[in-house]
């Protein structure tokens, strides 16, 4: 009896882990959505401290100083 309950508990635990891993996060997940009308693309210099500079384009939304 104990062996059967242990086996069922093990498989139930595996099933819960698989359900949590493969569950799509569509229900209950909140995503921040901003109005893209107030957004603009700016060039941001990236300096890694080795004298090598790169420039990256980033989208900035909201209040820009």
PQR file of N, CA, C, O and H, with PARSE charges and radii, in Angstrom:
ATOM      1  N   UNK A   1       0.826  -1.193   0.000 -0.4000 1.5000
ATOM      2  CA  UNK A   1       0.000   0.000   0.000 -0.0000 2.0000
ATOM      3  C   UNK A   1       0.871   1.259   0.000  0.5500 1.7000
ATOM      4  O   UNK A   1       0.612   2.199  -0.751 -0.5500 1.4000
ATOM      5  N   UNK A   2       1.901   1.270   0.845 -0.4000 1.5000
ATOM      6  CA  UNK A   2       2.781   2.444   0.916 -0.0000 2.0000
ATOM      7  C   UNK A   2       3.556   2.599  -0.389  0.5500 1.7000
ATOM      8  O   UNK A   2       3.775   3.712  -0.866 -0.5500 1.4000
ATOM      9  H   UNK A   2       2.111   0.506   1.455  0.4000 1.0000
ATOM     10  N   UNK A   3       3.967   1.470  -0.958 -0.4000 1.5000
ATOM     11  CA  UNK A   3       4.697   1.523  -2.229 -0.0000 2.0000
ATOM     12  C   UNK A   3       3.805   2.091  -3.336  0.5500 1.7000
ATOM     13  O   UNK A   3       4.275   2.875  -4.161 -0.5500 1.4000
ATOM     14  H   UNK A   3       3.789   0.565  -0.571  0.4000 1.0000
ATOM     15  N   UNK A   4       2.531   1.710  -3.366 -0.4000 1.5000
ATOM     16  CA  UNK A   4       1.616   2.208  -4.383 -0.0000 2.0000
ATOM     17  C   UNK A   4       1.387   3.712  -4.206  0.5500 1.7000
ATOM     18  O   UNK A   4       1.381   4.452  -5.189 -0.5500 1.4000
ATOM     19  H   UNK A   4       2.149   1.074  -2.696  0.4000 1.0000
ATOM     20  N   UNK A   5       1.200   4.167  -2.972 -0.4000 1.5000
ATOM     21  CA  UNK A   5       0.995   5.593  -2.722 -0.0000 2.0000
ATOM     22  C   UNK A   5       2.257   6.392  -3.064  0.5500 1.7000
ATOM     23  O   UNK A   5       2.170   7.503  -3.588 -0.5500 1.4000
ATOM     24  H   UNK A   5       1.205   3.565  -2.173  0.4000 1.0000
ATOM     25  N   UNK A   6       3.405   5.835  -2.771 -0.4000 1.5000
ATOM     26  CA  UNK A   6       4.648   6.509  -3.117 -0.0000 2.0000
ATOM     27  C   UNK A   6       4.807   6.628  -4.627  0.5500 1.7000
ATOM     28  O   UNK A   6       5.240   7.664  -5.131 -0.5500 1.4000
ATOM     29  H   UNK A   6       3.476   4.933  -2.346  0.4000 1.0000
ATOM     30  N   UNK A   7       4.457   5.575  -5.342 -0.4000 1.5000
ATOM     31  CA  UNK A   7       4.546   5.586  -6.800 -0.0000 2.0000
ATOM     32  C   UNK A   7       3.567   6.592  -7.387  0.5500 1.7000
ATOM     33  O   UNK A   7       3.922   7.350  -8.290 -0.5500 1.4000
ATOM     34  H   UNK A   7       4.104   4.733  -4.933  0.4000 1.0000
ATOM     35  N   UNK A   8       2.337   6.605  -6.881 -0.4000 1.5000
ATOM     36  CA  UNK A   8       1.346   7.575  -7.358 -0.0000 2.0000
ATOM     37  C   UNK A   8       1.785   9.005  -7.037  0.5500 1.7000
ATOM     38  O   UNK A   8       1.614   9.902  -7.864 -0.5500 1.4000
ATOM     39  H   UNK A   8       2.049   5.989  -6.148  0.4000 1.0000
ATOM     40  N   UNK A   9       2.338   9.224  -5.868 -0.4000 1.5000
ATOM     41  CA  UNK A   9       2.833  10.543  -5.495 -0.0000 2.0000
ATOM     42  C   UNK A   9       3.979  10.993  -6.383  0.5500 1.7000
ATOM     43  O   UNK A   9       4.068  12.163  -6.755 -0.5500 1.4000
ATOM     44  H   UNK A   9       2.476   8.496  -5.197  0.4000 1.0000
ATOM     45  N   UNK A  10       4.852  10.061  -6.717 -0.4000 1.5000
ATOM     46  CA  UNK A  10       5.971  10.376  -7.601 -0.0000 2.0000
ATOM     47  C   UNK A  10       5.470  10.807  -8.976  0.5500 1.7000
ATOM     48  O   UNK A  10       5.906  11.826  -9.512 -0.5500 1.4000
ATOM     49  H   UNK A  10       4.780   9.110  -6.414  0.4000 1.0000
ATOM     50  N   UNK A  11       4.546  10.019  -9.546 -0.4000 1.5000
ATOM     51  CA  UNK A  11       4.024  10.362 -10.866 -0.0000 2.0000
ATOM     52  C   UNK A  11       3.187  11.636 -10.841  0.5500 1.7000
ATOM     53  O   UNK A  11       3.180  12.388 -11.816 -0.5500 1.4000
ATOM     54  H   UNK A  11       4.192   9.191  -9.111  0.4000 1.0000
ATOM     55  N   UNK A  12       2.488  11.885  -9.752 -0.4000 1.5000
ATOM     56  CA  UNK A  12       1.738  13.131  -9.632 -0.0000 2.0000
ATOM     57  C   UNK A  12       2.695  14.321  -9.566  0.5500 1.7000
ATOM     58  O   UNK A  12       2.419  15.369 -10.150 -0.5500 1.4000
ATOM     59  H   UNK A  12       2.494  11.274  -8.961  0.4000 1.0000
ATOM     60  N   UNK A  13       3.797  14.170  -8.872 -0.4000 1.5000
ATOM     61  CA  UNK A  13       4.803  15.236  -8.815 -0.0000 2.0000
ATOM     62  C   UNK A  13       5.421  15.497 -10.172  0.5500 1.7000
ATOM     63  O   UNK A  13       5.602  16.652 -10.558 -0.5500 1.4000
ATOM     64  H   UNK A  13       4.021  13.319  -8.397  0.4000 1.0000
ATOM     65  N   UNK A  14       5.745  14.447 -10.900 -0.4000 1.5000
ATOM     66  CA  UNK A  14       6.289  14.596 -12.252 -0.0000 2.0000
ATOM     67  C   UNK A  14       5.267  15.284 -13.154  0.5500 1.7000
ATOM     68  O   UNK A  14       5.624  16.154 -13.949 -0.5500 1.4000
ATOM     69  H   UNK A  14       5.597  13.509 -10.586  0.4000 1.0000
ATOM     70  N   UNK A  15       3.988  14.894 -13.030 -0.4000 1.5000
ATOM     71  CA  UNK A  15       2.936  15.505 -13.853 -0.0000 2.0000
ATOM     72  C   UNK A  15       2.801  16.994 -13.536  0.5500 1.7000
ATOM     73  O   UNK A  15       2.613  17.800 -14.447 -0.5500 1.4000
ATOM     74  H   UNK A  15       3.698  14.188 -12.384  0.4000 1.0000
ATOM     75  N   UNK A  16       2.892  17.369 -12.269 -0.4000 1.5000
ATOM     76  CA  UNK A  16       2.806  18.783 -11.896 -0.0000 2.0000
ATOM     77  C   UNK A  16       3.992  19.570 -12.427  0.5500 1.7000
ATOM     78  O   UNK A  16       3.828  20.698 -12.891 -0.5500 1.4000
ATOM     79  H   UNK A  16       3.044  16.714 -11.529  0.4000 1.0000
ATOM     80  N   UNK A  17       5.178  18.991 -12.366 -0.4000 1.5000
ATOM     81  CA  UNK A  17       6.357  19.667 -12.913 -0.0000 2.0000
ATOM     82  C   UNK A  17       6.244  19.864 -14.417  0.5500 1.7000
ATOM     83  O   UNK A  17       6.575  20.930 -14.934 -0.5500 1.4000
ATOM     84  H   UNK A  17       5.311  18.074 -11.989  0.4000 1.0000
ATOM     85  N   UNK A  18       5.775  18.834 -15.118 -0.4000 1.5000
ATOM     86  CA  UNK A  18       5.602  18.952 -16.568 -0.0000 2.0000
ATOM     87  C   UNK A  18       4.518  19.958 -16.911  0.5500 1.7000
ATOM     88  O   UNK A  18       4.652  20.711 -17.875 -0.5500 1.4000
ATOM     89  H   UNK A  18       5.506  17.967 -14.698  0.4000 1.0000
ATOM     90  N   UNK A  19       3.456  19.976 -16.136 -0.4000 1.5000
ATOM     91  CA  UNK A  19       2.385  20.943 -16.368 -0.0000 2.0000
ATOM     92  C   UNK A  19       2.885  22.366 -16.147  0.5500 1.7000
ATOM     93  O   UNK A  19       2.551  23.266 -16.918 -0.5500 1.4000
ATOM     94  H   UNK A  19       3.347  19.364 -15.353  0.4000 1.0000
ATOM     95  N   UNK A  20       3.672  22.574 -15.117 -0.4000 1.5000
ATOM     96  CA  UNK A  20       4.215  23.901 -14.849 -0.0000 2.0000
ATOM     97  C   UNK A  20       5.222  24.315 -15.915  0.5500 1.7000
ATOM     98  O   UNK A  20       5.317  25.494 -16.255 -0.5500 1.4000
ATOM     99  H   UNK A  20       3.943  21.843 -14.491  0.4000 1.0000
ATOM    100  N   UNK A  21       5.969  23.359 -16.438 -0.4000 1.5000
ATOM    101  CA  UNK A  21       6.986  23.672 -17.436 -0.0000 2.0000
ATOM    102  C   UNK A  21       6.383  23.959 -18.802  0.5500 1.7000
ATOM    103  O   UNK A  21       6.826  24.881 -19.486 -0.5500 1.4000
ATOM    104  H   UNK A  21       5.891  22.401 -16.162  0.4000 1.0000
ATOM    105  N   UNK A  22       5.385  23.190 -19.210 -0.4000 1.5000
ATOM    106  CA  UNK A  22       4.804  23.332 -20.539 -0.0000 2.0000
ATOM    107  C   UNK A  22       3.554  24.194 -20.580  0.5500 1.7000
ATOM    108  O   UNK A  22       2.962  24.351 -21.648 -0.5500 1.4000
ATOM    109  H   UNK A  22       5.025  22.441 -18.654  0.4000 1.0000
ATOM    110  N   UNK A  23       3.134  24.758 -19.459 -0.4000 1.5000
ATOM    111  CA  UNK A  23       1.928  25.574 -19.416 -0.0000 2.0000
ATOM    112  C   UNK A  23       2.175  26.916 -20.101  0.5500 1.7000
ATOM    113  O   UNK A  23       3.078  27.648 -19.698 -0.5500 1.4000
ATOM    114  H   UNK A  23       3.615  24.630 -18.591  0.4000 1.0000
ATOM    115  N   UNK A  24       1.400  27.253 -21.121 -0.4000 1.5000
ATOM    116  CA  UNK A  24       1.561  28.566 -21.749 -0.0000 2.0000
ATOM    117  C   UNK A  24       1.082  29.666 -20.801  0.5500 1.7000
ATOM    118  O   UNK A  24       0.038  29.529 -20.163 -0.5500 1.4000
ATOM    119  H   UNK A  24       0.666  26.658 -21.449  0.4000 1.0000
ATOM    120  N   UNK A  25       1.815  30.712 -20.715 -0.4000 1.5000
ATOM    121  CA  UNK A  25       1.510  31.813 -19.795 -0.0000 2.0000
ATOM    122  C   UNK A  25       0.563  32.816 -20.443  0.5500 1.7000
ATOM    123  O   UNK A  25       0.880  34.004 -20.506 -0.5500 1.4000
ATOM    124  H   UNK A  25       2.663  30.823 -21.233  0.4000 1.0000
ATOM    125  N   UNK A  26      -0.577  32.371 -20.918 -0.4000 1.5000
ATOM    126  CA  UNK A  26      -1.523  33.275 -21.551 -0.0000 2.0000
ATOM    127  C   UNK A  26      -2.585  33.746 -20.575  0.5500 1.7000
ATOM    128  O   UNK A  26      -3.064  34.875 -20.684 -0.5500 1.4000
ATOM    129  H   UNK A  26      -0.835  31.406 -20.866  0.4000 1.0000
ATOM    130  N   UNK A  27      -2.956  32.914 -19.635 -0.4000 1.5000
ATOM    131  CA  UNK A  27      -3.998  33.276 -18.690 -0.0000 2.0000
ATOM    132  C   UNK A  27      -3.348  33.762 -17.405  0.5500 1.7000
ATOM    133  O   UNK A  27      -2.520  33.069 -16.813 -0.5500 1.4000
ATOM    134  H   UNK A  27      -2.566  31.997 -19.546  0.4000 1.0000
ATOM    135  N   UNK A  28      -3.728  34.946 -16.985 -0.4000 1.5000
ATOM    136  CA  UNK A  28      -3.250  35.457 -15.714 -0.0000 2.0000
ATOM    137  C   UNK A  28      -1.943  36.222 -15.780  0.5500 1.7000
ATOM    138  O   UNK A  28      -1.559  36.848 -14.792 -0.5500 1.4000
ATOM    139  H   UNK A  28      -4.400  35.509 -17.466  0.4000 1.0000
ATOM    140  N   UNK A  29      -1.254  36.198 -16.892 -0.4000 1.5000
ATOM    141  CA  UNK A  29      -0.011  36.947 -16.957 -0.0000 2.0000
ATOM    142  C   UNK A  29      -0.306  38.352 -17.471  0.5500 1.7000
ATOM    143  O   UNK A  29      -1.057  38.537 -18.428 -0.5500 1.4000
ATOM    144  H   UNK A  29      -1.566  35.689 -17.695  0.4000 1.0000
ATOM    145  N   UNK A  30       0.287  39.311 -16.830 -0.4000 1.5000
ATOM    146  CA  UNK A  30       0.085  40.696 -17.215 -0.0000 2.0000
ATOM    147  C   UNK A  30       1.307  41.192 -17.964  0.5500 1.7000
ATOM    148  O   UNK A  30       2.440  40.935 -17.557 -0.5500 1.4000
ATOM    149  H   UNK A  30       0.897  39.160 -16.052  0.4000 1.0000
ATOM    150  N   UNK A  31       1.083  41.888 -19.034 -0.4000 1.5000
ATOM    151  CA  UNK A  31       2.181  42.451 -19.807 -0.0000 2.0000
ATOM    152  C   UNK A  31       1.984  43.956 -19.887  0.5500 1.7000
ATOM    153  O   UNK A  31       0.882  44.441 -20.146 -0.5500 1.4000
ATOM    154  H   UNK A  31       0.162  42.097 -19.365  0.4000 1.0000
ATOM    155  N   UNK A  32       3.044  44.670 -19.666 -0.4000 1.5000
ATOM    156  CA  UNK A  32       2.982  46.119 -19.759 -0.0000 2.0000
ATOM    157  C   UNK A  32       2.956  46.510 -21.228  0.5500 1.7000
ATOM    158  O   UNK A  32       3.805  46.095 -22.017 -0.5500 1.4000
ATOM    159  H   UNK A  32       3.939  44.277 -19.455  0.4000 1.0000
ATOM    160  N   UNK A  33       1.986  47.296 -21.567 -0.4000 1.5000
ATOM    161  CA  UNK A  33       1.874  47.759 -22.942 -0.0000 2.0000
ATOM    162  C   UNK A  33       1.866  49.274 -22.930  0.5500 1.7000
ATOM    163  O   UNK A  33       1.056  49.912 -22.258 -0.5500 1.4000
ATOM    164  H   UNK A  33       1.296  47.633 -20.926  0.4000 1.0000
ATOM    165  N   UNK A  34       2.779  49.823 -23.684 -0.4000 1.5000
ATOM    166  CA  UNK A  34       2.880  51.266 -23.756 -0.0000 2.0000
ATOM    167  C   UNK A  34       2.395  51.746 -25.108  0.5500 1.7000
ATOM    168  O   UNK A  34       2.439  51.021 -26.102 -0.5500 1.4000
ATOM    169  H   UNK A  34       3.438  49.305 -24.230  0.4000 1.0000
ATOM    170  N   UNK A  35       1.935  52.974 -25.120 -0.4000 1.5000
ATOM    171  CA  UNK A  35       1.523  53.580 -26.367 -0.0000 2.0000
ATOM    172  C   UNK A  35       2.776  53.922 -27.155  0.5500 1.7000
ATOM    173  O   UNK A  35       3.630  54.675 -26.687 -0.5500 1.4000
ATOM    174  H   UNK A  35       1.900  53.563 -24.312  0.4000 1.0000
ATOM    175  N   UNK A  36       2.880  53.363 -28.355 -0.4000 1.5000
ATOM    176  CA  UNK A  36       4.094  53.564 -29.142 -0.0000 2.0000
ATOM    177  C   UNK A  36       4.126  54.928 -29.814  0.5500 1.7000
ATOM    178  O   UNK A  36       5.102  55.244 -30.494 -0.5500 1.4000
ATOM    179  H   UNK A  36       2.187  52.751 -28.735  0.4000 1.0000
ATOM    180  N   UNK A  37       3.084  55.755 -29.645 -0.4000 1.5000
ATOM    181  CA  UNK A  37       3.075  57.079 -30.264 -0.0000 2.0000
ATOM    182  C   UNK A  37       4.110  57.995 -29.606  0.5500 1.7000
ATOM    183  O   UNK A  37       4.646  58.886 -30.265 -0.5500 1.4000
ATOM    184  H   UNK A  37       2.291  55.498 -29.092  0.4000 1.0000
ATOM    185  N   UNK A  38       4.397  57.791 -28.325 -0.4000 1.5000
ATOM    186  CA  UNK A  38       5.359  58.631 -27.618 -0.0000 2.0000
ATOM    187  C   UNK A  38       6.758  58.061 -27.622  0.5500 1.7000
ATOM    188  O   UNK A  38       7.593  58.480 -26.820 -0.5500 1.4000
ATOM    189  H   UNK A  38       3.962  57.068 -27.789  0.4000 1.0000
ATOM    190  N   UNK A  39       7.035  57.124 -28.496 -0.4000 1.5000
ATOM    191  CA  UNK A  39       8.345  56.474 -28.527 -0.0000 2.0000
ATOM    192  C   UNK A  39       9.176  56.993 -29.694  0.5500 1.7000
ATOM    193  O   UNK A  39       8.654  57.405 -30.730 -0.5500 1.4000
ATOM    194  H   UNK A  39       6.357  56.784 -29.147  0.4000 1.0000
ATOM    195  N   UNK A  40      10.478  56.957 -29.484 -0.4000 1.5000
ATOM    196  CA  UNK A  40      11.387  57.318 -30.567 -0.0000 2.0000
ATOM    197  C   UNK A  40      12.649  56.482 -30.432  0.5500 1.7000
ATOM    198  O   UNK A  40      12.942  55.930 -29.371 -0.5500 1.4000
ATOM    199  H   UNK A  40      10.902  56.622 -28.643  0.4000 1.0000
ATOM    200  N   UNK A  41      13.383  56.402 -31.526 -0.4000 1.5000
ATOM    201  CA  UNK A  41      14.624  55.632 -31.548 -0.0000 2.0000
ATOM    202  C   UNK A  41      15.801  56.579 -31.386  0.5500 1.7000
ATOM    203  O   UNK A  41      15.919  57.575 -32.100 -0.5500 1.4000
ATOM    204  H   UNK A  41      13.145  56.850 -32.387  0.4000 1.0000
ATOM    205  N   UNK A  42      16.668  56.254 -30.436 -0.4000 1.5000
ATOM    206  CA  UNK A  42      17.849  57.083 -30.188 -0.0000 2.0000
ATOM    207  C   UNK A  42      19.092  56.220 -30.349  0.5500 1.7000
ATOM    208  O   UNK A  42      19.053  55.010 -30.130 -0.5500 1.4000
ATOM    209  H   UNK A  42      16.572  55.445 -29.855  0.4000 1.0000
ATOM    210  N   UNK A  43      20.183  56.847 -30.729 -0.4000 1.5000
ATOM    211  CA  UNK A  43      21.472  56.182 -30.848 -0.0000 2.0000
ATOM    212  C   UNK A  43      22.181  56.276 -29.495  0.5500 1.7000
ATOM    213  O   UNK A  43      22.401  57.373 -28.982 -0.5500 1.4000
ATOM    214  H   UNK A  43      20.215  57.830 -30.907  0.4000 1.0000
ATOM    215  N   UNK A  44      22.534  55.140 -28.926 -0.4000 1.5000
ATOM    216  CA  UNK A  44      23.178  55.093 -27.617 -0.0000 2.0000
ATOM    217  C   UNK A  44      24.597  54.572 -27.802  0.5500 1.7000
ATOM    218  O   UNK A  44      24.784  53.458 -28.291 -0.5500 1.4000
ATOM    219  H   UNK A  44      22.356  54.248 -29.343  0.4000 1.0000
ATOM    220  N   UNK A  45      25.611  55.370 -27.414 -0.4000 1.5000
ATOM    221  CA  UNK A  45      26.990  54.873 -27.523 -0.0000 2.0000
ATOM    222  C   UNK A  45      27.284  53.858 -26.418  0.5500 1.7000
ATOM    223  O   UNK A  45      26.934  54.068 -25.256 -0.5500 1.4000
ATOM    224  H   UNK A  45      25.459  56.275 -27.017  0.4000 1.0000
ATOM    225  N   UNK A  46      27.921  52.776 -26.790 -0.4000 1.5000
ATOM    226  CA  UNK A  46      28.314  51.746 -25.841 -0.0000 2.0000
ATOM    227  C   UNK A  46      29.831  51.720 -25.762  0.5500 1.7000
ATOM    228  O   UNK A  46      30.504  51.432 -26.752 -0.5500 1.4000
ATOM    229  H   UNK A  46      28.205  52.605 -27.734  0.4000 1.0000
ATOM    230  N   UNK A  47      30.368  52.018 -24.592 -0.4000 1.5000
ATOM    231  CA  UNK A  47      31.806  51.992 -24.398 -0.0000 2.0000
ATOM    232  C   UNK A  47      32.103  50.907 -23.382  0.5500 1.7000
ATOM    233  O   UNK A  47      31.643  50.972 -22.242 -0.5500 1.4000
ATOM    234  H   UNK A  47      29.822  52.252 -23.788  0.4000 1.0000
ATOM    235  N   UNK A  48      32.863  49.922 -23.790 -0.4000 1.5000
ATOM    236  CA  UNK A  48      33.146  48.796 -22.916 -0.0000 2.0000
ATOM    237  C   UNK A  48      34.429  48.991 -22.111  0.5500 1.7000
ATOM    238  O   UNK A  48      34.857  48.065 -21.422 -0.5500 1.4000
ATOM    239  H   UNK A  48      33.237  49.870 -24.716  0.4000 1.0000
ATOM    240  N   UNK A  49      35.042  50.148 -22.178 -0.4000 1.5000
ATOM    241  CA  UNK A  49      36.226  50.425 -21.380 -0.0000 2.0000
ATOM    242  C   UNK A  49      37.524  49.999 -22.022  0.5500 1.7000
ATOM    243  O   UNK A  49      38.582  50.147 -21.409 -0.5500 1.4000
ATOM    244  H   UNK A  49      34.694  50.900 -22.738  0.4000 1.0000
ATOM    245  N   UNK A  50      37.486  49.477 -23.231 -0.4000 1.5000
ATOM    246  CA  UNK A  50      38.696  49.027 -23.902 -0.0000 2.0000
ATOM    247  C   UNK A  50      39.050  49.919 -25.082  0.5500 1.7000
ATOM    248  O   UNK A  50      39.884  49.550 -25.909 -0.5500 1.4000
ATOM    249  H   UNK A  50      36.627  49.357 -23.729  0.4000 1.0000
ATOM    250  N   UNK A  51      38.429  51.079 -25.167 -0.4000 1.5000
ATOM    251  CA  UNK A  51      38.682  51.964 -26.283 -0.0000 2.0000
ATOM    252  C   UNK A  51      37.878  51.608 -27.519  0.5500 1.7000
ATOM    253  O   UNK A  51      38.038  52.229 -28.570 -0.5500 1.4000
ATOM    254  H   UNK A  51      37.751  51.378 -24.495  0.4000 1.0000
ATOM    255  N   UNK A  52      37.028  50.625 -27.397 -0.4000 1.5000
ATOM    256  CA  UNK A  52      36.187  50.208 -28.517 -0.0000 2.0000
ATOM    257  C   UNK A  52      34.788  50.726 -28.248  0.5500 1.7000
ATOM    258  O   UNK A  52      34.163  50.374 -27.246 -0.5500 1.4000
ATOM    259  H   UNK A  52      36.898  50.121 -26.543  0.4000 1.0000
ATOM    260  N   UNK A  53      34.306  51.556 -29.142 -0.4000 1.5000
ATOM    261  CA  UNK A  53      32.970  52.118 -28.970 -0.0000 2.0000
ATOM    262  C   UNK A  53      32.056  51.602 -30.060  0.5500 1.7000
ATOM    263  O   UNK A  53      32.427  51.532 -31.231 -0.5500 1.4000
ATOM    264  H   UNK A  53      34.813  51.841 -29.955  0.4000 1.0000
ATOM    265  N   UNK A  54      30.871  51.250 -29.654 -0.4000 1.5000
ATOM    266  CA  UNK A  54      29.838  50.850 -30.596 -0.0000 2.0000
ATOM    267  C   UNK A  54      28.630  51.738 -30.356  0.5500 1.7000
ATOM    268  O   UNK A  54      28.490  52.353 -29.299 -0.5500 1.4000
ATOM    269  H   UNK A  54      30.570  51.307 -28.702  0.4000 1.0000
ATOM    270  N   UNK A  55      27.771  51.793 -31.343 -0.4000 1.5000
ATOM    271  CA  UNK A  55      26.538  52.557 -31.224 -0.0000 2.0000
ATOM    272  C   UNK A  55      25.381  51.609 -31.449  0.5500 1.7000
ATOM    273  O   UNK A  55      25.370  50.828 -32.400 -0.5500 1.4000
ATOM    274  H   UNK A  55      27.885  51.293 -32.202  0.4000 1.0000
ATOM    275  N   UNK A  56      24.394  51.692 -30.548 -0.4000 1.5000
ATOM    276  CA  UNK A  56      23.227  50.829 -30.631 -0.0000 2.0000
ATOM    277  C   UNK A  56      21.979  51.685 -30.701  0.5500 1.7000
ATOM    278  O   UNK A  56      21.902  52.734 -30.062 -0.5500 1.4000
ATOM    279  H   UNK A  56      24.402  52.327 -29.776  0.4000 1.0000
ATOM    280  N   UNK A  57      21.005  51.242 -31.474 -0.4000 1.5000
ATOM    281  CA  UNK A  57      19.718  51.950 -31.548 -0.0000 2.0000
ATOM    282  C   UNK A  57      18.771  51.339 -30.530  0.5500 1.7000
ATOM    283  O   UNK A  57      18.580  50.124 -30.496 -0.5500 1.4000
ATOM    284  H   UNK A  57      21.068  50.390 -31.994  0.4000 1.0000
ATOM    285  N   UNK A  58      18.172  52.199 -29.693 -0.4000 1.5000
ATOM    286  CA  UNK A  58      17.214  51.748 -28.692 -0.0000 2.0000
ATOM    287  C   UNK A  58      15.950  52.572 -28.797  0.5500 1.7000
ATOM    288  O   UNK A  58      15.989  53.767 -29.092 -0.5500 1.4000
ATOM    289  H   UNK A  58      18.327  53.187 -29.721  0.4000 1.0000
ATOM    290  N   UNK A  59      14.825  51.915 -28.551 -0.4000 1.5000
ATOM    291  CA  UNK A  59      13.545  52.609 -28.558 -0.0000 2.0000
ATOM    292  C   UNK A  59      13.275  53.136 -27.162  0.5500 1.7000
ATOM    293  O   UNK A  59      13.256  52.373 -26.196 -0.5500 1.4000
ATOM    294  H   UNK A  59      14.794  50.944 -28.311  0.4000 1.0000
ATOM    295  N   UNK A  60      13.067  54.434 -27.054 -0.4000 1.5000
ATOM    296  CA  UNK A  60      12.838  55.073 -25.767 -0.0000 2.0000
ATOM    297  C   UNK A  60      11.415  55.609 -25.756  0.5500 1.7000
ATOM    298  O   UNK A  60      11.010  56.339 -26.660 -0.5500 1.4000
ATOM    299  H   UNK A  60      13.083  55.054 -27.839  0.4000 1.0000
ATOM    300  N   UNK A  61      10.655  55.239 -24.720 -0.4000 1.5000
ATOM    301  CA  UNK A  61       9.280  55.681 -24.606 -0.0000 2.0000
ATOM    302  C   UNK A  61       9.118  56.475 -23.308  0.5500 1.7000
ATOM    303  O   UNK A  61       9.877  56.295 -22.356 -0.5500 1.4000
ATOM    304  H   UNK A  61      10.984  54.645 -23.985  0.4000 1.0000
ATOM    305  N   UNK A  62       8.142  57.331 -23.289 -0.4000 1.5000
ATOM    306  CA  UNK A  62       7.844  58.098 -22.087 -0.0000 2.0000
ATOM    307  C   UNK A  62       8.580  59.419 -22.095  0.5500 1.7000
ATOM    308  O   UNK A  62       8.959  59.936 -23.146 -0.5500 1.4000
ATOM    309  H   UNK A  62       7.525  57.477 -24.062  0.4000 1.0000
ATOM    310  N   UNK A  63       8.775  59.953 -20.900 -0.4000 1.5000
ATOM    311  CA  UNK A  63       9.416  61.249 -20.740 -0.0000 2.0000
ATOM    312  C   UNK A  63      10.906  61.136 -21.056  0.5500 1.7000
ATOM    313  O   UNK A  63      11.629  60.365 -20.425 -0.5500 1.4000
ATOM    314  H   UNK A  63       8.467  59.532 -20.047  0.4000 1.0000
ATOM    315  N   UNK A  64      11.341  61.896 -22.017 -0.4000 1.5000
ATOM    316  CA  UNK A  64      12.751  61.907 -22.421 -0.0000 2.0000
ATOM    317  C   UNK A  64      13.352  63.226 -21.983  0.5500 1.7000
ATOM    318  O   UNK A  64      12.845  64.298 -22.314 -0.5500 1.4000
ATOM    319  H   UNK A  64      10.753  62.523 -22.529  0.4000 1.0000
ATOM    320  N   UNK A  65      14.424  63.134 -21.245 -0.4000 1.5000
ATOM    321  CA  UNK A  65      15.060  64.361 -20.744 -0.0000 2.0000
ATOM    322  C   UNK A  65      16.116  64.849 -21.689  0.5500 1.7000
ATOM    323  O   UNK A  65      16.754  65.869 -21.429 -0.5500 1.4000
ATOM    324  H   UNK A  65      14.835  62.264 -20.976  0.4000 1.0000
TER
END
